C-alpha cells in the first residue's frame, strides 16, 4: 500500500468482521435500538449523517452472549458457542489462539475415510471439507467432520463442539453472523468467513433433509428465489441468500464506514466481483458518502480521479493488483501524485 499513514490504514474498517453484539448485551436482556448517530459517529459528523435504526442480532446470538456470562436459560448450543468465544478471547497472544484452534482440530474423532465422498463434501471451500450428520433416536443431531487443512479442521472442531447434540431447530437458528464473534475472538482474517459460512450452510441443508426424512417426506432443495413483502425479504436457496445480504446490509457497519471515510477523506473504487456483503454495505454508504464507486476495472481509475478532484486524499482500491497499478498511473497522469492508495 503506497503512501498511506498507519493512522489512516487503522481507520479503514473490516467490512465483514465487526462484533458489536457482546457489549450491547452484557448488561441487558432486552436492549433497545439506539441511534447510529449517538453511538458510532463523532461529534463532528453526527449532524451530517441521518440516523437510522439498528438491526438487532438474531435470537441465537443473543442467547450465545447470555450463555457466555453463565446464565442458565440459554439454549445448549448457544451456551457452548458463548463459552467458545470467551475461551478464545481469554488468550491475548495470537499464537496461543492459533494453538487453541489447532487443539480443536486434533480433538475431532477420526473420520471414516470411506465416507469422504461427494455426498459428504462441503462445496465452495478452498480446502477439502467433509461433514456427516445423523439424527439420533432422541431427535438430536450427531455431527462429525474433517478437512485436509488444519486451520479449517479447527473450524470444524469448533462447530462440532457446539452443534453436536443440538436439536435441529437450534442448528437451523444459527446465522453466519452469529459466528463473527468466534472468528474475531480467534484472531482470524476476513477471508476465513467463507469457510464458516459454507460449512454452516451445508450442515443446515443436510439438517433439513434429515428432518424431512424422519417425517417420511421428500426433501426438495428450494429453487433460488427472493420473496419480497412490505416488511421483509425472505431468501430461499444459497444464491438468494447472497442477494438478500446485498439488499439488507448491516446498518452498523455502514454507519461506521461512512464516518471513517468522511473523517479521513477516503474514496473507494471497487470491482463488481467483490462479495455481496461488501457491495451491499458500499451501495448503502453511497447515500451518505458519494465518493464510492463499483464498476469494472476500466472505469475504476476514472472514478478515482473524480474523487481526487472532489478532495479525497486517499483512494481504497478493492480489487486485484493490476487495478491498483492502473489507478495509480491514471492519478499521476491527471496531476494527483499526492493522493495515496490503499488496496
C-alpha positions in Angstrom: 0.0 0.0 0.0 1.5 3.2 -1.2 2.0 6.4 0.8 -0.8 5.9 3.3 -0.2 6.6 7.0 -0.6 4.0 9.7 -3.3 6.0 11.4 -5.3 6.2 8.1 -4.9 2.5 7.5 -6.1 1.7 11.0 -9.2 3.7 10.3 -10.3 1.6 7.4 -12.8 -0.8 8.9 -13.3 -4.5 8.3 -16.4 -4.9 6.2 -17.0 -8.5 7.3 -15.9 -8.8 10.8 -17.2 -6.3 13.3 -18.6 -7.8 16.5 -20.7 -5.2 18.4 -23.1 -7.7 20.0 -21.2 -8.6 23.2 -21.0 -5.1 24.7 -24.6 -4.4 23.8 -26.0 -7.4 25.6 -23.6 -7.7 28.5 -25.8 -5.7 30.9 -29.3 -6.1 29.4 -31.7 -8.8 28.4 -33.8 -6.6 26.2 -31.7 -3.8 24.7 -33.4 -1.1 22.7 -32.3 0.1 19.3 -30.2 3.2 19.5 -29.4 5.9 17.1 -26.4 5.3 14.9 -25.6 9.0 15.3 -25.3 8.7 19.1 -23.3 5.5 19.3 -20.9 5.4 16.4 -20.4 8.9 14.9 -18.0 11.5 16.2 -19.4 14.9 17.4 -18.1 16.5 14.2 -20.2 14.3 11.9 -23.3 13.4 13.8 -25.4 16.1 12.2 -24.1 15.2 8.7 -25.4 11.6 8.6 -29.1 10.9 9.2 -29.5 8.3 11.9 -31.3 5.1 11.0 -32.5 2.2 13.2 -30.0 -0.5 14.3 -30.8 -4.1 13.3 -30.6 -6.3 16.4 -28.7 -9.5 16.3 -30.5 -12.8 15.9 -32.1 -14.6 18.8 -29.4 -17.3 18.7 -26.6 -14.7 19.0 -28.4 -13.1 22.0 -28.6 -16.5 23.7 -25.0 -17.2 22.9 -23.9 -13.9 24.6 -26.1 -14.5 27.6 -24.7 -18.1 27.8 -21.2 -16.8 27.7 -21.8 -14.9 31.0 -23.1 -18.0 32.7 -26.9 -17.6 32.6 -28.8 -21.0 32.7 -31.8 -20.2 30.5 -29.7 -20.1 27.3 -30.0 -22.9 24.8 -27.4 -25.6 25.0 -25.8 -24.8 21.6 -25.9 -21.1 22.2 -24.2 -21.6 25.7 -21.5 -23.7 24.1 -20.9 -21.0 21.4 -20.7 -18.3 24.1 -18.2 -20.3 26.1 -16.1 -20.9 23.0 -15.9 -17.2 22.3 -14.9 -16.4 25.8 -12.3 -19.2 25.7 -10.6 -17.6 22.6 -10.9 -14.1 23.9 -9.1 -15.1 27.1 -6.0 -15.8 25.0 -4.2 -12.5 24.3 -1.4 -13.9 22.3 -2.3 -14.6 18.6 0.0 -17.7 18.7 -1.9 -19.1 21.6 -5.2 -18.6 19.8 -3.9 -20.5 16.8 -2.7 -23.3 19.0 -6.1 -23.5 20.6 -7.7 -23.7 17.2 -5.3 -26.5 16.2 -6.2 -28.2 19.5 -9.8 -28.3 18.4 -8.6 -29.8 15.1 -6.8 -32.5 16.9 -9.8 -33.2 19.2 -12.0 -34.3 16.3 -12.7 -38.0 16.3 -11.3 -39.9 13.3 -13.4 -39.5 10.2 -14.1 -42.8 8.3 -12.1 -42.5 5.0 -14.8 -44.4 3.1 -17.3 -41.7 3.9 -15.2 -39.0 2.2 -17.4 -38.9 -0.9 -19.1 -36.2 -3.0 -22.1 -36.7 -0.7 -20.3 -35.5 2.4 -18.1 -32.9 0.7 -18.7 -29.2 1.5 -18.8 -27.2 -1.7 -17.2 -23.8 -2.0 -14.3 -24.2 0.3 -10.7 -23.8 -0.9 -9.6 -26.8 1.2 -11.4 -30.1 1.2 -14.0 -30.4 4.0 -16.4 -33.3 4.8 -19.3 -33.3 7.2 -21.7 -36.1 8.1 -24.9 -35.8 10.1 -27.2 -38.3 11.7 -30.4 -37.9 13.6 -30.4 -39.9 16.8 -33.4 -41.6 18.4 -33.9 -38.7 20.8 -34.1 -36.3 17.8 -30.6 -34.8 18.4 -28.1 -34.2 15.6 -24.8 -36.1 15.7 -22.2 -34.2 13.7 -18.8 -35.4 12.5 -16.3 -33.5 10.3 -12.8 -33.5 8.8 -10.6 -31.4 6.5 -7.3 -31.6 4.7 -6.4 -28.2 6.1 -5.5 -28.0 9.8 -6.9 -24.5 10.2 -10.2 -25.4 8.5 -10.3 -28.6 10.6 -10.1 -26.4 13.6 -13.2 -24.5 12.3 -14.9 -27.9 12.1 -13.8 -28.8 15.6 -15.4 -25.6 16.9 -18.6 -26.2 15.0 -18.8 -29.8 16.2 -18.1 -28.5 19.7 -21.3 -26.5 20.0 -23.6 -28.1 17.4 -23.1 -31.8 18.0 -26.0 -33.0 20.2 -28.1 -29.9 19.4 -31.7 -30.1 18.2 -32.4 -29.5 14.5 -34.2 -26.3 15.5 -31.1 -25.0 17.2 -28.9 -25.8 14.2 -31.3 -24.1 11.8 -31.5 -21.0 14.0 -27.7 -20.2 13.7 -26.8 -17.4 11.4 -23.4 -16.8 9.8 -23.1 -13.5 11.7 -23.5 -15.4 14.9 -20.1 -16.9 14.2 -18.4 -13.5 13.7 -17.7 -13.2 17.4 -15.9 -16.5 17.3 -14.0 -15.6 14.2 -12.9 -12.3 15.8 -12.0 -13.9 19.1 -9.8 -16.5 17.3 -8.0 -13.6 15.6 -8.7 -14.9 12.1 -8.8 -12.7 9.0 -11.8 -11.9 6.8 -11.2 -14.5 4.2 -11.9 -17.2 6.7 -15.5 -16.1 6.9 -16.4 -18.0 3.8 -15.3 -21.3 5.5 -17.7 -20.7 8.4 -20.5 -19.8 6.0 -20.0 -22.7 3.6 -19.7 -25.3 6.3 -22.7 -24.0 8.3 -24.9 -23.8 5.2 -24.0 -27.4 4.3 -24.8 -28.5 7.8 -28.2 -26.7 7.8 -29.1 -28.0 4.3 -28.5 -31.6 5.4 -30.3 -31.0 8.7 -33.4 -30.1 6.7 -33.0 -33.2 4.6 -32.8 -35.4 7.8 -35.9 -33.7 9.3 -37.9 -34.4 6.1 -36.7 -38.0 6.0 -37.7 -38.5 9.7 -41.2 -37.3 8.8 -41.4 -39.6 5.8 -41.4 -36.6 3.4 -39.3 -36.0 0.3 -36.9 -33.1 0.7 -36.7 -30.8 -2.3 -34.0 -28.2 -2.4 -35.7 -24.8 -2.8 -35.4 -23.0 -6.1 -33.3 -19.9 -5.6 -35.8 -17.1 -5.1 -36.5 -13.9 -3.1 -39.9 -13.3 -1.6 -40.3 -9.5 -1.0 -43.0 -8.3 1.3 -43.8 -4.9 2.8 -41.7 -5.6 5.9 -39.1 -8.2 5.0 -37.2 -10.2 2.4 -37.2 -14.0 2.6 -34.5 -15.8 0.8 -34.7 -19.4 -0.5 -31.5 -21.0 -1.6 -27.9 -20.0 -1.1 -27.7 -17.8 -4.2 -30.8 -15.9 -3.0 -29.3 -15.6 0.5 -26.3 -13.8 -1.1 -28.7 -11.5 -2.9 -30.5 -10.8 0.4 -27.3 -9.9 2.1 -26.7 -7.3 -0.7 -30.2 -5.9 -0.3 -30.1 -5.8 3.5 -26.6 -4.6 4.5 -25.5 -4.3 8.2 -26.5 -0.8 9.3 -23.8 -0.6 12.0 -21.0 -1.4 9.5 -22.4 1.0 7.0 -22.5 3.9 9.5 -19.0 3.1 10.8 -17.7 3.0 7.3 -19.3 6.4 6.3 -18.0 8.1 9.4 -14.4 6.9 8.9 -14.4 7.7 5.2 -15.5 11.2 5.9 -13.1 11.8 8.7 -10.1 10.6 6.7 -11.3 11.8 3.2 -11.1 8.3 1.7 -12.7 7.4 -1.6 -13.4 3.8 -2.6 -13.3 2.2 -6.0 -14.4 -1.4 -6.1 -14.7 -4.1 -8.7 -18.0 -5.9 -9.4 -16.7 -9.3 -8.1 -16.5 -8.2 -4.5 -18.6 -10.3 -2.1 -22.3 -9.4 -1.9 -22.0 -8.3 1.7 -19.2 -5.8 0.8 -21.1 -4.5 -2.2 -24.3 -4.1 -0.1 -22.5 -2.0 2.5 -20.8 0.1 -0.1 -24.0 0.7 -2.0 -25.8 1.7 1.2 -22.9 4.0 2.2 -23.1 5.9 -1.1 -26.3 7.6 0.2 -24.2 9.5 2.8 -20.7 9.5 1.2 -20.8 9.8 -2.6 -17.1 9.0 -3.2 -17.8 5.3 -3.6 -17.9 3.6 -7.0 -18.4 0.0 -8.0 -17.7 -0.9 -11.6 -15.5 -2.9 -13.9 -11.7 -2.2 -14.0 -11.9 0.2 -16.9 -14.0 2.8 -15.0 -12.4 2.5 -11.6 -9.4 4.8 -12.4 -11.6 7.5 -13.9 -13.8 7.5 -10.8 -10.7 7.7 -8.6 -9.7 10.9 -10.5 -13.1 12.5 -9.9 -12.8 11.6 -6.2 -9.4 13.3 -6.0 -10.8 16.4 -7.7 -13.5 16.4 -5.0 -10.9 16.5 -2.2 -10.3 12.8 -1.4 -6.8 12.4 0.0 -6.8 8.6 -0.1 -8.3 6.1 -2.5 -9.0 2.5 -1.4 -8.9 0.1 -4.4 -10.9 -3.1 -3.8 -9.7 -5.5 -6.5 -6.6 -7.2 -7.7 -3.1 -5.7 -8.0 -3.3 -4.5 -11.6 -6.3 -2.4 -10.8 -4.4 -0.6 -8.1 -1.5 -0.1 -10.5 -3.9 1.3 -13.2 -5.5 3.7 -10.7 -2.0 4.9 -9.6 -0.9 5.6 -13.1 -4.1 7.5 -14.1 -4.0 9.6 -10.9 -0.4 10.5 -11.6 -1.2 11.4 -15.2 -4.1 13.5 -14.0 -1.9 15.5 -11.7 -2.7 13.9 -8.4 0.6 12.2 -7.3 -0.1 13.2 -3.7 -3.2 11.1 -3.4 -2.3 7.9 -1.7 -3.7 4.4 -2.5 -4.6 1.6 -0.2 -5.7 -1.7 -1.6 
